[in-house]
Amino acid sequence: MSLPELLSEIGACRACAGELPHEPRPVVRVSAETRLLICGQAPGRRVHESGLPFDDPSGERLRGWMGVDRATFYGEPAIGVAAMAFCFPGTSPKGGDYPPPKRCATLWRSRLMDALPNVELTLLVGSYAQDWALGGKRVMTGTVRDWRARLPQILPMPHPSWRNTGWLKRNPWFEAEVVPYLRKRVGQILDR
């Protein structure tokens, strides 16, 4: 199956209809030219409404970490975004988003990854993406602290959400060590 056919199937997916508090709206942005793949957990409410991945303050922080502007992030076919779940899972009573449903990754992840053979670097953004891609339940701080172990193909990162501002203050090594590496690597990928 071609990538456009697969993306069409993903876009029509309604596997979680009736379980979500809204109509499913899968948000995936990849192309055959994708060389840098960003895997977060699931779209948030704003992304659900706009249909653009990371179209929120988290996206602004992520683009800052990557050293790219909004036009490059959305216009450069080398950059792709495919979260562990493609639809907004809803908001929990505690105020955060629900975890990404595992069903989505089970249905689509392997097929999508197989259709993206040119990916050179995958950013695993947040613990849900890290748990799925690396197997098992992990402690995000330890996984990110060990960021060099999976290079050059995988770079684990914290989620760029405002909720992680405290984590970033407690772990200044992330912005001192990981962010410069990420910017350099993104620049290399985009320069090709």
Secondary structure, DSSP 8 states (H G I E B T S, - for coil): --HHHHHHHHHT--TTTTTSSS------B--TT--EEEE-S---HHHHHH--TT-SHHHHHHHHHHT--HHHHHH-TTEEE--SSSS---B-TTSSB----HHHHHHHHHHHHHT-TT--EEEEESHHHHHHHH-S---HHHHHHTGGGGTTTEEEE---SGGGHHHHHH-THIIIIIHHHHHHHHHHHHH-
